[in-house]
Structures are given as C-alpha cells and as structure tokens.
C-alpha cells in the first residue's frame, strides 16, 4: 500500500480527513541529468595536450554549425602549423605571458594555427587562445567554396602558408582524431 492510500485509510478510521499532498506533476519531477560525455582518450599518437587542443577545434566548428569535413580541415591545419600545440613566439615577447605549450620560430606566428598578429588575425592575447584561433580559421573557411576544394586547397586558402602542399599529409590522422570526438 502506498503512503497516500495509507493516509486516506487512517483518515477514514478516525473520521477526519488527513491532508493529502498532491501527486507531483510531470513538470515538477526533476529530469535526470544528461550524461556528460568525457573527452576521448588520445588517439593517433597524440598527447593529452594535443588532444585537448583538437577537442577545442572540433567544439568551435560544432558550435558554428560546421560539418565533420570542416572539422577535419581545421584539425589537419593545426597539425601542420603547430603539431596541435599552442605555441608562443620569441619574436612576440607578449606571447610568453600567456599559457603556451611550446615556442614557434616562424616570424610572429603564434598559437595552434600559427596565425600572425601582423597579418591582422587578432591581438596577441586573443591569438594565444586556441578557441579564438579556431573561430577565426573557420570564419574565413566558411567564406570559401571549401566544400568543393581539397583539404590542402581549403587550408591554404585560409592560412596562406609558405608550404601550401603540406596539409594533405595530415588528413588521415585528422580524420581519426575528429571521429574520436563525434
């Protein structure tokens, strides 16, 4: 016998009506917490730091409503540019003041995408944040006909690298990495 039925039975015996609490409405019943998806373990030979940076790139693309292919282009680009490390640069002393995971030696290139403050990518403070760099990368990518380009053509059109054909070699590993997050 449930509590409500018991309370009603006891009330009728004593001749008094016991107050009965209303049944909870479906909207007042707390819904179970959604399962929190833990970050995947490193794949494709990455360290946890590299995997975390790849996760940031994937999350930014997801937030911007971009496809798996865009995510792969972004991760492959960052693999070529910095090996997925958020690098400072000795040529940009201010970059040493922010969290970083290595040092770049390519002009004033900083961060996971090795974007340059002198080329208009943003302030040093912003460029030392992987999420900011990913958003800048994907914003430029989205303005292109990237869906009809090879990975290398799309990455080069955004980054304008001195090594325009270097991105393609990362496509297979980048695919494995992105798929770990999906």
Secondary structure, 3 states (H helix, E strand, C coil): CCHHHHHHHHHHHHCCCCCCCCCCCHHHCCCCCCCCCCCCCCCCCCCHHHHHHHHHHHHHHHHCCCCHHHHHHHHHHHHHHHCCCCEEECCEHHHHHCCCCEEECCCCEEECCCEEHHHCCCCHHHHCCHHHHHHHHHHHHHCCCHHHCCHHHHHHHHHCCCCCCCCHHHHHHHHHHHHHHC
